[in-house]
Amino acid sequence: MKVALSKPQLGWLLAALLIFPVIWFDAAYGVLSFFGLDFLRVSFIYRTILLFIGLYFAYTLAGPVPWIIKSLILIWGLMLLISTYPDGNVLLTKDITHLLRRLYPFAILLSTLALLNHYGDKTTLLIKGIAHYGVIFSVVMLFSFFTGLGYESYGDYAFGIKSFFVGGNDIGLAVLISLAVLFSQLFYRLSFWNLLRVGACFLAVTLLGTKAGWAASSVTAACFAIIIVLFSRAVGFKERLLKWSVMSLILSSFTGAAIYVQANFDDFKFQIEQAEQIIGGASPRMRLVESYKRNLENYTSEIYLTGDGAALYEGIGREYYLVDNNKGSFSVYREIEQEWFDAVGHYGVPYAVTLFSMHCLFILFSIILFVRRPTVEHFALNLGLAIYLGHGIFAGHAFVSGQPSHLVGVIYALTLYRLGQSFNKNTVSAPEAGATTTGKIPSG
């Protein structure tokens, strides 16, 4: 039997395949790793395929967006040549990996934008896919919480679990972006199901035990509690009850968390001490930054202009593990986990400025979209991007990480697509998914 899909159906299928499987592949790889089958890197294969599809579009599509990827590749190649000339000290595998990881969100951007331009508006489906990420993450995390199966975030010395996911900070950042979208969906449709999804995702982020996750999820919850209470239009007793339940639930969650932390202070001592240091002005990656600065003493000031490629980070690893942690005399590649330091150390300030400018440009487009169409959904996307950029600056795991960068690449694409619609006076934008209100934030 021959099955033929229409163009709209094929577009829907491709959009779904672009966003919905991401969390499933991440969970599947974690489960395989848990049972000693970590060589079956299913999530890596999935992302690699999407990466090369994006690179294909970079060299086949016309317009300014493909040139962003080509420009970054050109600057990377130039700075790699300069940073390693004349001694030729290149760790080619690590240098190429550095580039491909930072190209990934822009490859997803191009793939998504090509899909939208060819098959029409699938932005609502993509938004649902971003929300889906947080929902499935919550289910897996709660399963581990109740069964005890999976990985701990910090071992025996601190609170936190990461279930079957590899990389707590990476997955946590992606879920924070998803949480903001889930809150926006709760605004548009006040229902017990949406409230349950938000509550489960918030709890799952808390269970990770990361300081950034706790801080960002608290800010997100507080922002949307205010927005829902002030701006949502509850119709009927049930929705009015749910509307005020949101504020009550958030306040009771904060209160309950404070009581629990106080009663189990030893379990949270690690996070509390580090949080106090950060509040006091210390960098979240203070010891790594100190290792970075000590290693730079072996170079001339030209290092800030050219970097030293991946080779610089073997020296940082030596400083960090030998001097700071007394773990033996060996060299190991170790990044700072702050995007600016890592970009400058690899290929110098010009490369770092280029990389940050590219992300900031698309975040600016997202802000412009919100100004032109001030919906709660667009506010959620901007909040997610702000968390992504802020996390990258202070704690890393953003530009370099496939989990959050995948969602961010999709957001960049739908931002450009919707922004193009808003400038096209002949285009009437579709209403937000499931909205029971206009979703606009009043201006006065």
N, C-alpha and C positions, 0 to 999 in steps of 0.2 A: 504494500500500500504506500503510495507516494503522498508525502505530507509537504505542502507548500505554505510557507508563511508569507503573509502580506508585509508590505514595508513597515507599517506601524507595529505589527506584531514582532517583526525582526528587531526593530529599534528598541522595543520594550525588553526583549530578551537580552540584547547586548548590553543595555543599560543595567539590567539586573545582574548580569554576570560581571559587570565592572565593579560593583559595589557590595552586593550582598554576600558573596562567598568569602570576603576578606577575613572576617572574624572566625569563620568556620575553618579556614586553612590555618589560622594562628592557633586555634584550639586543637586542631588535629595534629599539628606538629608538636605541640606541647605534650599531648597524650602519647604520641609515638616516642618522644624523648623520655618520658616517664618510664616507659617499658623498654628502654635501651635501644630504640630504633631511630635514634636521632639522625642517622644518615639518610633517612627518607625525608628530605627537606621539602615538603609539599608546598609550604608557604613561600619558600625561596623560589621554587619553580614557577609558581603562579605570578609572583611579582616580577621575575625576570622576563617572562613572556610579555607582560604589560609594559615593562621598561623598553623592550626592543620594539614593540608596536609604537610606543611614543617616539622613539628615536627615528623610526621609519617615517612617521608623519612630520618630524622636524625637517627632514630632507626632501619631502615630496609635496608638502603644502606650502602655499604662498601666504604672505602676510607677515606682520611684525612679530606675532607670537612665536612661530618656529625659530625666528632669529634669536630669540632669547636663549634657547638651548644651544644653538650653534655658537653664539657669542661666549657662553660659559665654557664650552668645550675648547674654543680657540684660546681664551684667556688661560684656562687650566694648562693647556699644552705649552703655551708660551712661558708661563711662570714655572712649570716643571722643568723646562729646558734651562731657564735662567738659574733656578735654584740648585740645579745639580751640575751645572757647567763650572769648571772643566773636569772635575773629578769623576763625573758620571755615577755618583752614588745614588742609584735609583732602586727603590723597593717597588718594582713595577706593579706587582699584584696589589699591594696595599694602596699605591697611588691611584690606580685605576678604580679600585673599590671605593676610595674616597670620592672620586668624581661621580661614579654611577649612583651612589647613594644620594648625593646632593642633586643629581639630575632627576631623581625619581619623581618628586612631586610635580615637576614641570612636564615629565613624560605622561603622567596621569592627566594633567591639565590638557595636553594636546589630544590625547586619546578621547577624553570626555568631550572636549569642544568639537572635535571632528564628528563624533557621534551625534551631538546635539544639532550641529549645522546640517547634517545629512538626513537625520531621521525626525527632526522636529523636537519640540519641547518635552523633555523627559526629566525636567528639573525636580518635579514633585516626587517622582519615583526615586531619584538620587537622594533627596532629603530623607525619604523613608529608609533608604539604605544606610545612611549615616546613623539614624536613630536605631536601626536594627543592630548595629555594632554594639551599642551599649546594652541592649536587651539581652543578647546572647551571652555577652561577657558576664552580666549579672547572674544569669542562670548557672553558668559554669562555676563562678565564684561561690555562689550560695551552696551549690552541690559539694564543693570542697570544704566549705565551712562546716556543714552538717555531717559529712562523712569522714573528714580528716585526710582525705586523699589529695595529693598534689604537692606543690612546692611551698616552702616558707619564703617570705621576702627577705628576712634578715637572719634566719636561723634561730637559735635558742635565746639570743641576747636581746631581742626586741620583738614587739608585736608586728604582725603582718603576714598575710598569705598572698600568693599570686596564682593559686590553683595550678592549672596545667600550662599557664602562659610563661613564655620565656622572655624575660626583660620586663620587670615590674614598672619601671619608669616609662618605658616606651609604650606599653599597652595602657598604662594609666593616663598618659597624655592623650592618646586617641579616645579613650572613654570620656575624658573631660569634655572634649569637643562634642561627642555624642550626647552627653548629659545636657549640654546647652540646647541642643536640638530637641531632645525629649521634653525639656521644660517648655519650649515654644509650642510643641504639639499639645501639651497640657493646657496652655493658654487658649489655643484655638478650640479645643474640645475638652471641656471640664467633665471628665468621666472617671469612674473608679478605676478602670483599666489603665488609663493614662497616668493617674496618680500612683498606681501600683508600680508601673514601669519606672517612673521617676524615682520613687522611693527605693526600689530594688537596686537601681543603678547607683544612686547616692550611697547606699549601704555598701555596695560592692567596692566602690572607690575607697571608702573608709577602711574596708578590710585589707586593702593593699598595704596600708601603713606608711605610705610616702608622705613626706611633709608637703610637697607641692600639691599632691592630690587632696589632702585635707584642706589646705588653704584655698585652692582654686574652686573646689566643689562647694565650700562654704560661701565664697563670694558669689558664685553662680546661683546657689539656692537663695541667698539673700536678695540678689537683684531680681530674680523672677518672682519671688514671693511678693515683693513690692509691686512689680508690674501686674501680676495677676490680681492682687487685691484692688489696685487703683484703676486698672484699665479694662479688665475682662468684664463682659456683659453677661452675667449669669441669668438664665431664663428658667424660672421655676424654682421650687424649694430645693430639689436635689442638687442643682448646679450651684445655688447660693450656699448650700451646706458644704459642698466640695470646695468652693472658693475659699471659705474661711478655714476649712480643714487644712488647706495648703500651709497657711501661716501657722496654724496650731501645730501641725506635724513638724515643720521646720524648727520652731521654737522648742518643742518638746525633744526633738532629736539632739539639738545643741545642748540642752539641759541634761538629758540622759547621758550624752557622751562625756560631758564634763564630770558628772558624778562617777561614771564608770572609770574614767582615767584617774581620778583622784583615789578611787578604791583599789585600783590596780597600778599604782604609780611605777612600780619596778618594771612592769612590762613595757611601759612607755617612756622609761628614763632616757633611752637612746634618742628618740625623736624630740623629746622635750629639751634636752641639753643642746642638741643641734639647732633647734628652733630659737633658743635663747641666744646662741652665738650669732645667728643670722640677724635677729632683731638688734643685736649689739653692733651690727655693721660688718660682720664677717661674711666672706663669700661662701656660698653653699659648697663650692669645690676648693676650699682654702688650701688644703694640703697639696692638691694636684697643681694649683696655681703656683704655690711656692716651689714645687719641683720643677715646674716649667721655667720659672724665673732663674732658678739656680742653673739649669741646663743652658739657658741663653747666655750665661757668663762665658761659655766656651766659644761664643760667636762674636763677630763684629756687629756694629749697628746696622749693617746692610741686611741682617736677617729679617728686620721688620719690613723691608722692601721686597725681598725675594722669597723669604721662608727657606726651608731646607727639605721640602717634601716629607714623605713618611719617615725618613731617616731621623728627623728631629725627635720623633715620638718614641723611638727606641731609647734615646738618651733620657727622656722624661720618665719612661718606665723604670730605667735603672735607678734614677734618683728617687723615685717614689717608693719602689719596693725595697731597695737596699738601704737608703738613708732614712726614710720615714718609717718603714715597717720592718726593717731588719729581717728580710726574708731571703737573704742570700745574694751573692754577687752574680747577677745575670741580667741580660738585656731583654726587655720584652716591650712590645709596642703598647703604648698607653696614651690615649687621648685625654684632654683636659675635661671634656664633657661640658664645656661652655663654647657655644658655636663660634663666637668671635675669636677667642684664643686659638681654637683648632684651625680656623680658616687662615689666620695670620701666620701661625706656626708652619702650616703646610706650604703656603705659596705667597705669603706677604700681604700687606695692607691693601694693595690694589685688587687682588683677588677677593679678599674678604669684603671690601666695599661693594664690589660687583655682586657677590652672592647675596648680601643683605639687601642691596638696592632692588634686586629682582623680587624678593619676597615682599619688601615694603611697597613696591609698585602695585602688586596685586592686592595687598591689604588696603592700599589707598583706593583702588577701584571698588573694593567692598564697602568702604566708608562712603564713597560717592553714591553707590547703589542705595545704601541706607538713607542718605540725605534725600535722594530722589524718590525713593519708595520706602518711607519709614515704617516698615512692618516689624512685628515682634520676631518673625522668622529671620529677617535680615539682621536684627539686633543680635540674635543667637549666633548667627554665622560670624559676625564681627567679634563677638565675645570669644568664640572658639579660636579665631585667628589670633586675637590678642593673647590668649593663654598660650597658644603655640609659639608665638614669637617670644613672649616673656620667658617661657620655660627654656627655650633655646638659648637665650642670652644668659640666664642665671644658672640653669641646671642641665643644659644640653638635652640630648635625646629628642631633638626636634628635626632639624634639617637632615640629620644623619639616619633617622629612623623610618623604616618603611611603614610602621603601623599608623602613626599620626599623619605622616606625609601623604599617605594614600588618601585619607579623608580630606586633607587640605588641598591636594591637587584637584579633587572633585569640586570643592568649594570655589577655588579659583576659577574653574571652568564655568560653573553655573552663574558665578558673579559676572563674568564677561558676557555670557549669553543673555542674562536678564538685563544687564546694563545696556547691551545693544538693543534689546526690545524697548527699553524705556526711552531711548533716544530716537526710536523709529515711531513717528507719530501715527503711522498707519497700523501699528501692531497693538492689539488689545491683549494685555497680559492675563493669563489664566488666574483664577482665585487660588489662594493658598489651600493646601490639602486639608480637608476636614474642618475648615474654619466655620465657626458659628458666629464670628464677628468679622469686621473688616480687617482686624489685625493691626490697624494703624495706631501709632502712639500719638495721642493728642499733642498739639503744639502749644496750646494755650491754656 
